Structures are given as structure tokens and as C-alpha cells.
Amino acid sequence: MLAPGATVVPILGMSDQTNLTNCSADKKAWPVYITIGNLPSARRNSPGSIAVLLLALLPIPPKFSKSSKGDQLQRKINADTLQDVLELIFAPLQYVAPTGMAIDCADSKVRHCFPILSA
């Protein structure tokens, strides 16, 4: 339960594989973006708005076959490393979410907000 007047700020995470260059098809990365869920979707999804911020740009490890035992181990290591990196990226939310923080809003008011990782 939050105190009266408190505001939940859903933090939305987004990602999609992208090519880094048009000259070399094998260079790819995995950008991690964030935005807040309190914005209207038309504003959040508008190409000209700055509602979506690049949080991290992760390299994509090479894909392995499913047959080799060594490849299965490498796939596990890659998955565990990705999980560790995402936990590191979003760790600051763990410290702010329980107590909240004062945030200046667009209407010139200061609100007690609780940022929560939502998706």
C-alpha cells in the first residue's frame, strides 16, 4: 500500500535486435530502451518524442548448435551473463522503489513517486 498522494511510475523496458552497419551484415547488437508507462501511448510511441531512452547497447553472442555439449555449456554461460547484465542495469530501481523519491512533474508540482520495473 502506498500513502495517499503517492504516484506509481511504471518503468517499461524494451529491446530488439538491430544491425549496427549497412556495410557488414554480421555486426548486430541488442539495444535496451526504457520509458515510463504514465505517458499516453501516442506520445510514447511518437518518433519525434524523447520519451524512449537508450539505456544500454549489448553485443549479441554467436549462436551455437544444440547438439554439442560444449555449445550447450556456452549457451548457458551466455544466458547467465545476459541475466547478470540486466540485473546490473536495473539495480538502481531496487533501491528507489521501496521508499520512493521526489520527482518534479511537468505541472510544476513535486510528487512522491515510486518507480517500478513493469515490463
C-alpha positions as CSV (number, residue, x, y, z in Angstrom):
1,M,0.0,0.0,0.0
2,L,1.2,3.4,-0.9
3,A,0.5,6.6,1.0
4,P,-2.3,8.9,-0.3
5,G,-0.9,11.2,-3.0
6,A,1.9,8.7,-4.0
7,T,2.4,8.1,-7.7
8,V,3.5,4.8,-9.2
9,V,5.8,5.3,-12.2
10,P,5.9,2.1,-14.3
11,I,9.3,1.7,-15.9
12,L,8.9,-0.1,-19.2
13,G,11.9,-1.9,-20.7
14,M,12.1,-2.6,-24.5
15,S,14.5,-4.3,-26.7
16,D,15.0,-5.6,-30.2
17,Q,18.0,-6.8,-32.2
18,T,19.4,-4.3,-34.6
19,N,22.1,-4.2,-37.3
20,L,24.9,-1.8,-36.4
21,T,26.0,-1.1,-40.0
22,N,24.6,-1.4,-43.5
23,C,28.0,-2.5,-44.9
24,S,28.5,-5.6,-42.8
25,A,25.5,-7.8,-42.1
26,D,27.3,-9.7,-39.3
27,K,27.6,-6.8,-36.9
28,K,24.5,-6.8,-34.6
29,A,23.6,-5.5,-31.1
30,W,20.8,-5.7,-28.7
31,P,19.7,-2.2,-27.5
32,V,17.9,-1.9,-24.2
33,Y,15.5,1.1,-24.0
34,I,13.4,2.4,-21.2
35,T,10.3,4.7,-21.0
36,I,7.7,5.4,-18.4
37,G,4.2,3.9,-18.6
38,N,2.4,7.0,-17.3
39,L,2.8,8.7,-20.7
40,P,0.0,8.3,-23.3
41,S,1.0,5.7,-25.8
42,A,0.6,8.1,-28.7
43,R,3.2,10.4,-27.1
44,R,5.5,7.5,-26.0
45,N,5.5,5.9,-29.5
46,S,5.9,9.1,-31.5
47,P,9.2,9.0,-33.4
48,G,9.9,12.7,-32.6
49,S,9.4,12.5,-28.9
50,I,12.2,11.8,-26.5
51,A,10.1,9.5,-24.4
52,V,12.2,6.5,-25.1
53,L,15.8,6.5,-23.9
54,L,18.6,4.1,-24.8
55,L,19.8,2.5,-21.6
56,A,22.4,0.0,-22.8
57,L,23.7,-1.5,-26.1
58,L,24.6,-5.1,-25.6
59,P,26.6,-7.3,-28.0
60,I,24.9,-10.4,-29.4
61,P,27.0,-13.5,-28.8
62,P,27.3,-16.0,-31.7
63,K,24.6,-18.7,-32.0
64,F,25.6,-22.3,-31.3
65,S,24.2,-25.6,-32.4
66,K,22.1,-27.5,-29.9
67,S,23.9,-30.8,-30.4
68,S,27.4,-30.3,-28.9
69,K,27.8,-30.5,-25.1
70,G,30.3,-27.6,-25.3
71,D,27.9,-25.5,-27.2
72,Q,25.1,-26.2,-24.6
73,L,27.5,-25.0,-21.9
74,Q,28.3,-21.8,-23.8
75,R,24.6,-21.1,-24.4
76,K,24.1,-21.5,-20.6
77,I,27.0,-19.1,-19.9
78,N,25.6,-16.6,-22.4
79,A,22.1,-16.7,-20.8
80,D,23.5,-16.3,-17.3
81,T,25.7,-13.4,-18.4
82,L,22.8,-11.7,-20.0
83,Q,20.7,-12.1,-16.8
84,D,23.6,-10.7,-14.7
85,V,23.9,-7.7,-17.0
86,L,20.2,-6.9,-17.0
87,E,20.2,-7.2,-13.2
88,L,23.1,-4.7,-13.1
89,I,21.4,-2.3,-15.4
90,F,18.1,-2.2,-13.4
91,A,19.7,-2.5,-9.9
92,P,19.2,1.2,-9.1
93,L,15.4,0.7,-9.3
94,Q,15.7,-1.8,-6.4
95,Y,17.0,0.9,-4.1
96,V,14.5,3.6,-5.0
97,A,11.3,1.5,-5.4
98,P,10.6,0.7,-1.7
99,T,10.9,4.3,-0.4
100,G,10.2,6.3,-3.5
101,M,11.7,9.6,-4.5
102,A,10.6,13.2,-5.1
103,I,10.2,14.0,-8.8
104,D,9.5,17.4,-10.4
105,C,6.5,16.9,-12.7
106,A,5.5,18.8,-15.9
107,D,2.8,20.7,-14.0
108,S,5.4,22.3,-11.7
109,K,4.4,20.1,-8.7
110,V,6.8,17.8,-6.8
111,R,5.3,14.3,-6.3
112,H,6.4,11.4,-4.2
113,C,7.0,8.7,-6.9
114,F,7.7,5.0,-6.8
115,P,9.4,3.8,-10.0
116,I,8.6,0.1,-10.5
117,L,10.1,-2.1,-13.3
118,S,7.0,-3.2,-15.2
119,A,7.9,-4.8,-18.5
